Amino acid sequence: MSEFWKSRRVLVTGGNGFLGRVVVRLLRERGADVAAPRKADFDLTQPGRAEAMLAAHAPSHVIHLAARVGGIGYNQVAPAPLYLDNLMMGTHVIEACRAAGIEKTVLLGTVCSYPKFTPVPFRESSFWDGYPEETNAPYGIAKKALLIHAQVNAAQYGQKFAYLIPTNLFGPGDKFHPDVSHVIPALIKKCVEAKETGADKVHVWGTGTASREYLYVDDAAAAIVLAAEVHQSPEPLNLGTNREITIRETVETIARVVGFTGDLVWDSTKPDGQPRRRVDATNAEHALGWTAQMDFRKGLESTIAWYLANRTVAEQAP
């Protein structure tokens, strides 16, 4: 294991969240001194708070994971704060890191930034080839704007970045409240509750034909820590598994693992979201020496086991 992180101080925004907790754990295992301030300490949407945060913790590296996120339903009802909060948080963090002379800033993009109709697998060269899928465009465009910010700051000031685009994340610690849950936790909750109540059917949004690519949270965290150490570029870098799975296959697998044996009823009046998603992670494999390790079904089993053991925490309102 690299000695790079020993005695270094790293600040992880969003370090108490789903992905952030795993990143913080990995960094501490590698000997880093990690700060993970909460929104109550520093609301990064507000001017001056990012500067105050860096002054309080004096890190060498900043990994910016704090975000306002949710599934299709949340994107439909709250597009304005999804756009503005993510744009402001990232903008303030980037500028504060520039002013403070931070050694490297790691930014997390989103697969939602890719054009609605992107050739599959998504390659970084297609990133600017069209408008994102409408239901998550505000969030995707806010994250895309941060890439431009990183690129111009790198060109003009020499500021150092890594910019990573993970595909759909899942795993223990995810959010299961219906207001903000993404596809896998939402489907797990539905199937578990249907089994417990003896229901003979589960209603699922869309047609089931859309596809997704799922990245286990520990795999994503490992890539982020590696990028913070070895990668330096303001160009986007995809993180994925190179496995595309339809929503229908996703929910059928979840139902089998949970033990729900009833019918799946598809509501085609609800949106499918982006028609297909699978990224080409070749550049990350070359740049980081990283590949995803977790088998999808084993990852689901771990996620479901965590949910069953931690339902009060998992279902907390945002």
C-alpha positions as CSV (number, residue, x, y, z in Angstrom):
1,M,0.0,0.0,0.0
2,S,1.2,3.5,-0.9
3,E,2.7,5.6,1.9
4,F,1.5,8.8,0.1
5,W,-1.3,9.6,2.6
6,K,0.6,9.1,5.8
7,S,0.5,12.4,7.8
8,R,-1.4,14.3,5.1
9,R,-4.5,16.2,6.0
10,V,-7.5,15.6,3.6
11,L,-10.8,17.4,3.7
12,V,-13.8,15.5,2.3
13,T,-16.9,17.5,1.8
14,G,-19.9,15.3,2.1
15,G,-17.7,13.0,4.1
16,N,-20.6,11.9,6.3
17,G,-22.7,10.8,3.3
18,F,-23.2,7.5,1.4
19,L,-20.1,7.7,-0.6
20,G,-18.2,10.1,1.6
21,R,-18.1,7.7,4.6
22,V,-16.4,5.0,2.6
23,V,-13.8,7.5,1.1
24,V,-13.1,8.8,4.6
25,R,-12.6,5.3,5.9
26,L,-10.2,4.3,3.1
27,L,-8.2,7.5,3.6
28,R,-7.8,6.9,7.3
29,E,-6.8,3.3,6.7
30,R,-4.0,4.7,4.5
31,G,-2.8,7.0,7.3
32,A,-4.4,10.3,6.3
33,D,-5.7,12.8,8.8
34,V,-9.2,13.4,7.5
35,A,-11.6,16.2,8.2
36,A,-15.3,15.7,7.2
37,P,-17.2,18.8,8.2
38,R,-21.0,18.8,8.0
39,K,-23.3,21.3,6.4
40,A,-24.3,22.6,9.9
41,D,-20.6,23.6,10.3
42,F,-20.1,25.1,6.8
43,D,-23.0,25.6,4.4
44,L,-21.0,25.6,1.1
45,T,-23.9,27.2,-0.8
46,Q,-23.2,30.4,1.1
47,P,-20.4,32.8,0.1
48,G,-17.3,32.7,2.4
49,R,-18.1,29.4,4.1
50,A,-15.7,27.3,1.9
51,E,-12.9,29.8,2.7
52,A,-13.7,29.5,6.4
53,M,-13.7,25.7,6.2
54,L,-10.3,25.5,4.6
55,A,-8.9,28.0,7.1
56,A,-10.2,25.9,10.0
57,H,-8.8,22.6,8.7
58,A,-5.8,23.5,6.5
59,P,-5.8,20.5,4.2
60,S,-3.3,19.6,1.5
61,H,-6.1,17.9,-0.6
62,V,-9.8,18.5,-0.9
63,I,-12.2,15.8,-2.2
64,H,-15.5,17.5,-3.0
65,L,-18.4,15.0,-2.6
66,A,-21.0,17.2,-1.0
67,A,-24.1,17.3,-3.3
68,R,-27.8,17.7,-3.3
69,V,-29.1,14.5,-5.1
70,G,-32.1,12.3,-5.7
71,G,-33.8,10.0,-8.1
72,I,-36.1,10.8,-11.0
73,G,-39.0,11.9,-8.8
74,Y,-36.9,14.3,-6.8
75,N,-35.4,15.7,-10.0
76,Q,-38.9,16.4,-11.3
77,V,-40.1,18.3,-8.1
78,A,-37.0,20.1,-7.2
79,P,-35.0,21.0,-10.3
80,A,-34.1,24.6,-9.2
81,P,-32.3,23.7,-5.9
82,L,-30.7,20.7,-7.5
83,Y,-29.2,23.1,-10.1
84,L,-28.4,26.0,-7.9
85,D,-27.1,24.3,-4.7
86,N,-24.8,22.0,-6.7
87,L,-23.5,24.8,-8.8
88,M,-22.9,27.1,-5.8
89,M,-21.2,24.4,-3.6
90,G,-18.8,23.4,-6.3
91,T,-18.1,27.0,-7.4
92,H,-17.3,28.1,-3.9
93,V,-15.1,25.1,-3.2
94,I,-13.1,25.4,-6.4
95,E,-12.4,29.1,-5.8
96,A,-11.6,28.7,-2.1
97,C,-9.1,25.9,-3.0
98,R,-7.5,28.1,-5.6
99,A,-7.1,31.0,-3.2
100,A,-5.7,28.7,-0.5
101,G,-3.2,27.0,-2.7
102,I,-4.6,23.5,-2.2
103,E,-2.3,20.8,-3.6
104,K,-5.2,19.0,-5.5
105,T,-8.9,19.3,-5.7
106,V,-11.0,16.2,-6.6
107,L,-14.4,16.9,-8.1
108,L,-17.2,14.3,-8.6
109,G,-19.2,14.7,-11.7
110,T,-22.3,12.7,-12.7
111,V,-23.3,10.4,-15.5
112,C,-26.4,12.6,-15.8
113,S,-24.3,15.2,-17.5
114,Y,-24.0,13.1,-20.7
115,P,-26.3,13.8,-23.6
116,K,-29.6,12.0,-23.6
117,F,-28.7,10.0,-26.7
118,T,-25.0,9.2,-26.3
119,P,-23.4,6.3,-28.1
120,V,-23.0,3.3,-25.7
121,P,-20.6,2.9,-24.1
122,F,-20.4,6.5,-23.1
123,R,-16.9,7.9,-23.8
124,E,-15.5,11.1,-22.4
125,S,-15.2,12.4,-25.9
126,S,-19.0,12.5,-26.2
127,F,-19.5,14.6,-23.1
128,W,-20.4,17.8,-24.9
129,D,-22.3,16.3,-27.9
130,G,-25.8,17.2,-26.7
131,Y,-28.3,18.1,-24.0
132,P,-28.7,15.8,-21.0
133,E,-31.9,13.7,-20.4
134,E,-34.5,16.3,-19.4
135,T,-35.5,14.9,-16.0
136,N,-32.0,15.2,-14.6
137,A,-30.6,18.0,-16.8
138,P,-30.5,20.7,-14.1
139,Y,-28.3,18.6,-11.9
140,G,-26.2,17.3,-14.8
141,I,-25.6,20.8,-16.2
142,A,-24.6,22.2,-12.8
143,K,-22.0,19.5,-12.5
144,K,-20.9,20.1,-16.1
145,A,-20.3,23.8,-15.3
146,L,-17.9,22.8,-12.6
147,L,-15.8,20.9,-15.1
148,I,-15.5,24.1,-17.1
149,H,-14.5,26.0,-14.0
150,A,-11.8,23.4,-13.3
151,Q,-10.5,23.6,-16.8
152,V,-10.2,27.4,-17.0
153,N,-8.6,27.6,-13.5
154,A,-6.1,24.9,-14.5
155,A,-5.3,26.8,-17.7
156,Q,-5.0,30.2,-16.1
157,Y,-3.8,29.5,-12.6
158,G,-2.2,26.0,-12.8
159,Q,-4.7,24.7,-10.2
160,K,-4.6,20.9,-10.0
161,F,-7.7,18.8,-10.3
162,A,-9.1,15.3,-10.9
163,Y,-12.6,15.2,-12.2
164,L,-14.4,11.8,-12.0
165,I,-17.7,10.7,-13.5
166,P,-19.1,7.6,-11.7
167,T,-22.0,5.7,-13.1
168,N,-25.0,4.9,-10.8
169,L,-23.8,4.1,-7.3
170,F,-25.3,1.6,-4.9
171,G,-24.3,-0.2,-1.7
172,P,-24.7,-0.2,2.1
173,G,-25.4,3.2,3.5
174,D,-27.5,4.3,0.6
175,K,-30.6,6.5,1.0
176,F,-33.9,4.7,1.1
177,H,-36.4,7.5,1.8
178,P,-38.8,7.7,-1.2
179,D,-38.2,11.5,-1.7
180,V,-34.5,11.0,-2.6
181,S,-33.8,7.4,-3.2
182,H,-32.3,6.2,-6.5
183,V,-33.4,3.2,-8.5
184,I,-31.8,0.4,-6.5
185,P,-32.8,1.5,-2.9
186,A,-36.2,2.4,-4.2
187,L,-36.8,-1.1,-5.7
188,I,-35.3,-2.8,-2.6
189,K,-37.7,-1.0,-0.3
190,K,-40.7,-1.8,-2.5
191,C,-39.8,-5.5,-2.7
192,V,-39.0,-5.9,1.0
193,E,-42.3,-4.2,2.0
194,A,-44.3,-6.3,-0.5
195,K,-42.8,-9.5,0.9
196,E,-43.4,-8.4,4.5
197,T,-47.1,-7.5,3.9
198,G,-47.8,-10.5,1.7
199,A,-48.6,-8.2,-1.3
200,D,-48.9,-10.1,-4.6
201,K,-47.5,-7.3,-6.8
202,V,-45.0,-4.5,-6.9
203,H,-45.6,-1.4,-9.1
204,V,-42.5,-0.1,-10.9
205,W,-42.0,3.1,-12.7
206,G,-41.5,3.1,-16.5
207,T,-41.4,0.2,-19.0
208,G,-38.3,-1.6,-17.7
209,T,-36.5,-1.3,-21.0
210,A,-34.1,1.5,-19.9
211,S,-30.7,0.3,-18.9
212,R,-28.3,1.3,-16.2
213,E,-24.8,0.5,-15.1
214,Y,-24.3,0.1,-11.3
215,L,-21.0,0.8,-9.5
216,Y,-20.6,-0.5,-5.9
217,V,-19.8,2.3,-3.5
218,D,-16.5,0.7,-2.2
219,D,-15.3,0.4,-5.8
220,A,-16.1,4.1,-6.5
221,A,-14.4,5.2,-3.2
222,A,-11.2,3.2,-4.1
223,A,-11.1,5.1,-7.5
224,I,-11.5,8.5,-5.8
225,V,-8.7,7.9,-3.4
226,L,-6.4,6.7,-6.2
227,A,-7.3,9.7,-8.3
228,A,-6.5,12.0,-5.4
229,E,-3.1,10.5,-5.1
230,V,-2.0,9.7,-8.7
231,H,-4.2,11.5,-11.2
232,Q,-3.9,15.1,-12.3
233,S,-6.0,16.4,-15.2
234,P,-9.0,18.8,-15.6
235,E,-10.5,16.3,-18.2
236,P,-13.3,14.0,-17.1
237,L,-12.6,10.4,-16.2
238,N,-15.4,7.7,-16.3
239,L,-15.8,5.2,-13.5
240,G,-17.9,2.1,-14.3
241,T,-18.1,-1.7,-14.5
242,N,-18.6,-2.2,-18.2
243,R,-21.9,-4.1,-17.5
244,E,-25.2,-2.7,-18.7
245,I,-28.4,-4.0,-17.0
246,T,-32.0,-3.2,-17.9
247,I,-34.3,-1.8,-15.2
248,R,-36.4,-5.0,-15.7
249,E,-33.4,-7.2,-15.0
250,T,-32.5,-5.0,-12.0
251,V,-35.8,-5.4,-10.3
252,E,-36.1,-9.1,-11.1
253,T,-32.7,-9.7,-9.5
254,I,-33.7,-7.6,-6.4
255,A,-37.0,-9.6,-6.1
256,R,-35.1,-12.9,-6.2
257,V,-32.6,-11.8,-3.6
258,V,-35.3,-10.4,-1.3
259,G,-37.5,-13.4,-1.8
260,F,-40.5,-11.6,-3.3
261,T,-42.4,-14.0,-5.6
262,G,-45.3,-11.8,-6.8
263,D,-45.8,-9.9,-10.0
264,L,-44.1,-6.8,-11.2
265,V,-46.5,-4.2,-12.7
266,W,-44.9,-1.6,-15.0
267,D,-46.4,1.9,-15.0
268,S,-45.5,3.2,-18.5
269,T,-47.0,6.6,-17.6
270,K,-43.9,7.3,-15.5
271,P,-40.6,8.3,-17.0
272,D,-37.9,5.8,-17.9
273,G,-35.2,8.4,-17.6
274,Q,-32.2,8.1,-19.9
275,P,-32.7,5.3,-22.4
276,R,-29.4,3.6,-21.9
277,R,-26.3,4.0,-19.7
278,R,-23.0,2.3,-19.7
279,V,-19.7,4.1,-19.6
280,D,-16.3,3.2,-21.1
281,A,-13.9,3.2,-18.1
282,T,-10.8,2.4,-20.1
283,N,-9.2,5.7,-19.4
284,A,-9.6,5.3,-15.6
285,E,-8.2,1.8,-15.9
286,H,-5.1,3.2,-17.6
287,A,-4.7,6.4,-15.5
288,L,-5.4,4.8,-12.1
289,G,-4.7,1.1,-12.5
290,W,-8.2,0.6,-11.2
291,T,-11.1,-1.7,-12.1
292,A,-14.3,-2.3,-10.3
293,Q,-14.3,-5.5,-8.2
294,M,-17.8,-6.1,-6.8
295,D,-20.1,-8.6,-8.5
296,F,-23.5,-7.1,-9.0
297,R,-25.6,-9.8,-7.2
298,K,-23.1,-9.9,-4.3
299,G,-23.3,-6.1,-4.0
300,L,-27.1,-6.3,-3.9
301,E,-27.0,-9.0,-1.2
302,S,-24.7,-6.7,0.9
303,T,-27.0,-3.7,0.3
304,I,-30.2,-5.6,1.2
305,A,-28.6,-7.0,4.3
306,W,-27.5,-3.6,5.5
307,Y,-31.0,-2.1,4.8
308,L,-32.7,-4.8,6.8
309,A,-30.4,-4.2,9.7
310,N,-30.5,-0.4,9.6
311,R,-34.0,0.5,8.3
312,T,-34.5,3.5,10.7
313,V,-31.3,5.1,9.5
314,A,-31.8,4.1,5.9
315,E,-35.3,5.6,5.7
316,Q,-34.5,8.9,7.4
317,A,-36.1,11.9,5.7
318,P,-33.7,14.2,3.9
